[in-house]
């Protein structure tokens, strides 16, 4: 049986950290997708308002309705600007979290490699001991055979 890896607790903590970062990144990516969908909806709404305004300007004009449409278009533009800032902010947060996750995975992988090398060294040492014991058994049998033959 291989000896206990002395840094197993650290490896477990790093693995837990990687899992937590993956969950956090997933949440950020979901939030980013929602914010992008909200932005797209606002842009479609603004385009619909622009189309409505364009059609209102081609016939008899109702200045009250035209003014109301213009105000709605301006408010939609403000909301689009805010939504774009939110999308940008979430994209930056997601990228930072992604980089943090990559670093955490690399740290976990480094300890995993160290653990595997330790196990491999232990197994090689055990194989050498076993081979040495086999040699001793063969030598003892050969010596016993020579002693009995003499």
N, C-alpha and C positions, 0 to 999 in steps of 0.2 A: 504494500500500500504506500502510495506516495506521501511524503511528509506534507504537513499543512503549510500552505503558502502564507508566509509571514505578512504579506501585504493584502491579504484577502479582504479585510475590512475596508481598506482604501479602495480596492477594486469595486467592492459592492457600493460604496458611497458614490464613486464616479459613475457607475452604471445607473444608479438612482438619479443622479444629476442629469445624465443624458436623457433618461426617460422624461424627467420633469421639463427639460428644455424642448424636447420633441412635442410635448403637450402644449407648452406655451407658444411654440412656433405655430402649431396647428390652430390655436385660438387666434393668433394674430393674422394668419392667412385667411381664416374665416371672416374676421372683421374687415380685412382688406377687400375681400370679395364683396361683402355687403356694402362697403363704402363705394366701391367701384360701380356696383349695380345702382346705388342711390344716385351717383353722379350721372350715369347713363340715363336714368329716368328723368332727372332734372333737365338734361340736355334735350331729351325728346319733348318734354313739356314746353321748354322754351321755343323749340322749333315749331311746335303746334301753335303756340301763341303768335309767333311771327307769321305763320301761314294765315291765321285768323285775322291778324292786323292787315296783312297784305290784301286779303279779300275785302276787308272793311273799307280800305282806301280806294277801291275800284268802282264803287257805286255811290249811292247816296251815303254821305258820311254822317254817322251819329258821333258827334264829338265827345259825348260823355263815354260811350263805349270804347272809342279810340283811345281816349285818355286812360281809361281803366285798363285796357290791354297794354298800353305802354308802361303803366305802373307795374303791372304783373310781370312784364318782360324784364324790367329793371330789377325787381325783387328776385326773379328766377336767376338773373345774372349774378346777384350777390350770393344767393344760395349755392350756385355752381362754383363760385370762387371759394366759398367755405368748404364745399365738398371736395374740391381739388386739393386744398390744403390738407384736409383730413386724409385723403388717399395718399398724398405724398408723405405725411407724417407716419401713417401706418406702414407704408412701403419701407421707409427708413428703419422703423422699429423691427419689422420683419427681417430685413437684411442684417441688422445688428444681431438679432437673436439667432439667425442662421449661422453667422460667423462664430458666435458663442457656442453653438451646438457643434460646429465642425471642430473647434478647439477642444471641447469636452470629449468628443468621440476620439480624437487623436490621443488625448491623455489616457482614456480608457483602453484604447488599442495598445498603447505603449506598455501599460501594466499587464495586459493580456499576453502580449508577446513575452514579457519578462517571466510571467507565470509559466507559459508553455516551455520556455527555455529551461527553467528550473526543473520542471517535470521531466523534460528530455534528458537533462544532465543526471537526474536521479535514476531514470530508467537505464541510461548508459552505465552508470556506476553499478547498478544491480546486475546488469548483463555481464559486466566484467567480473564481478564477484562470483556469479554463477559459473562463468566459464573457468575461472580459477579453481573453483570447487570441483568442477568436472575433471579438470586436469589432475588435481590431487587424487581424485578417486581412481582415474585411469592409471596413474603412477603407482598408487598403493596396490591396485589389482595386479599390475605387471610385476611389482616387487614381490608380492605374495606368490604369484605364479612361479617366479624364479626361485624363491626360497623352497617351495614345495617340490620343484623339479630337481633341486640339488641334493 
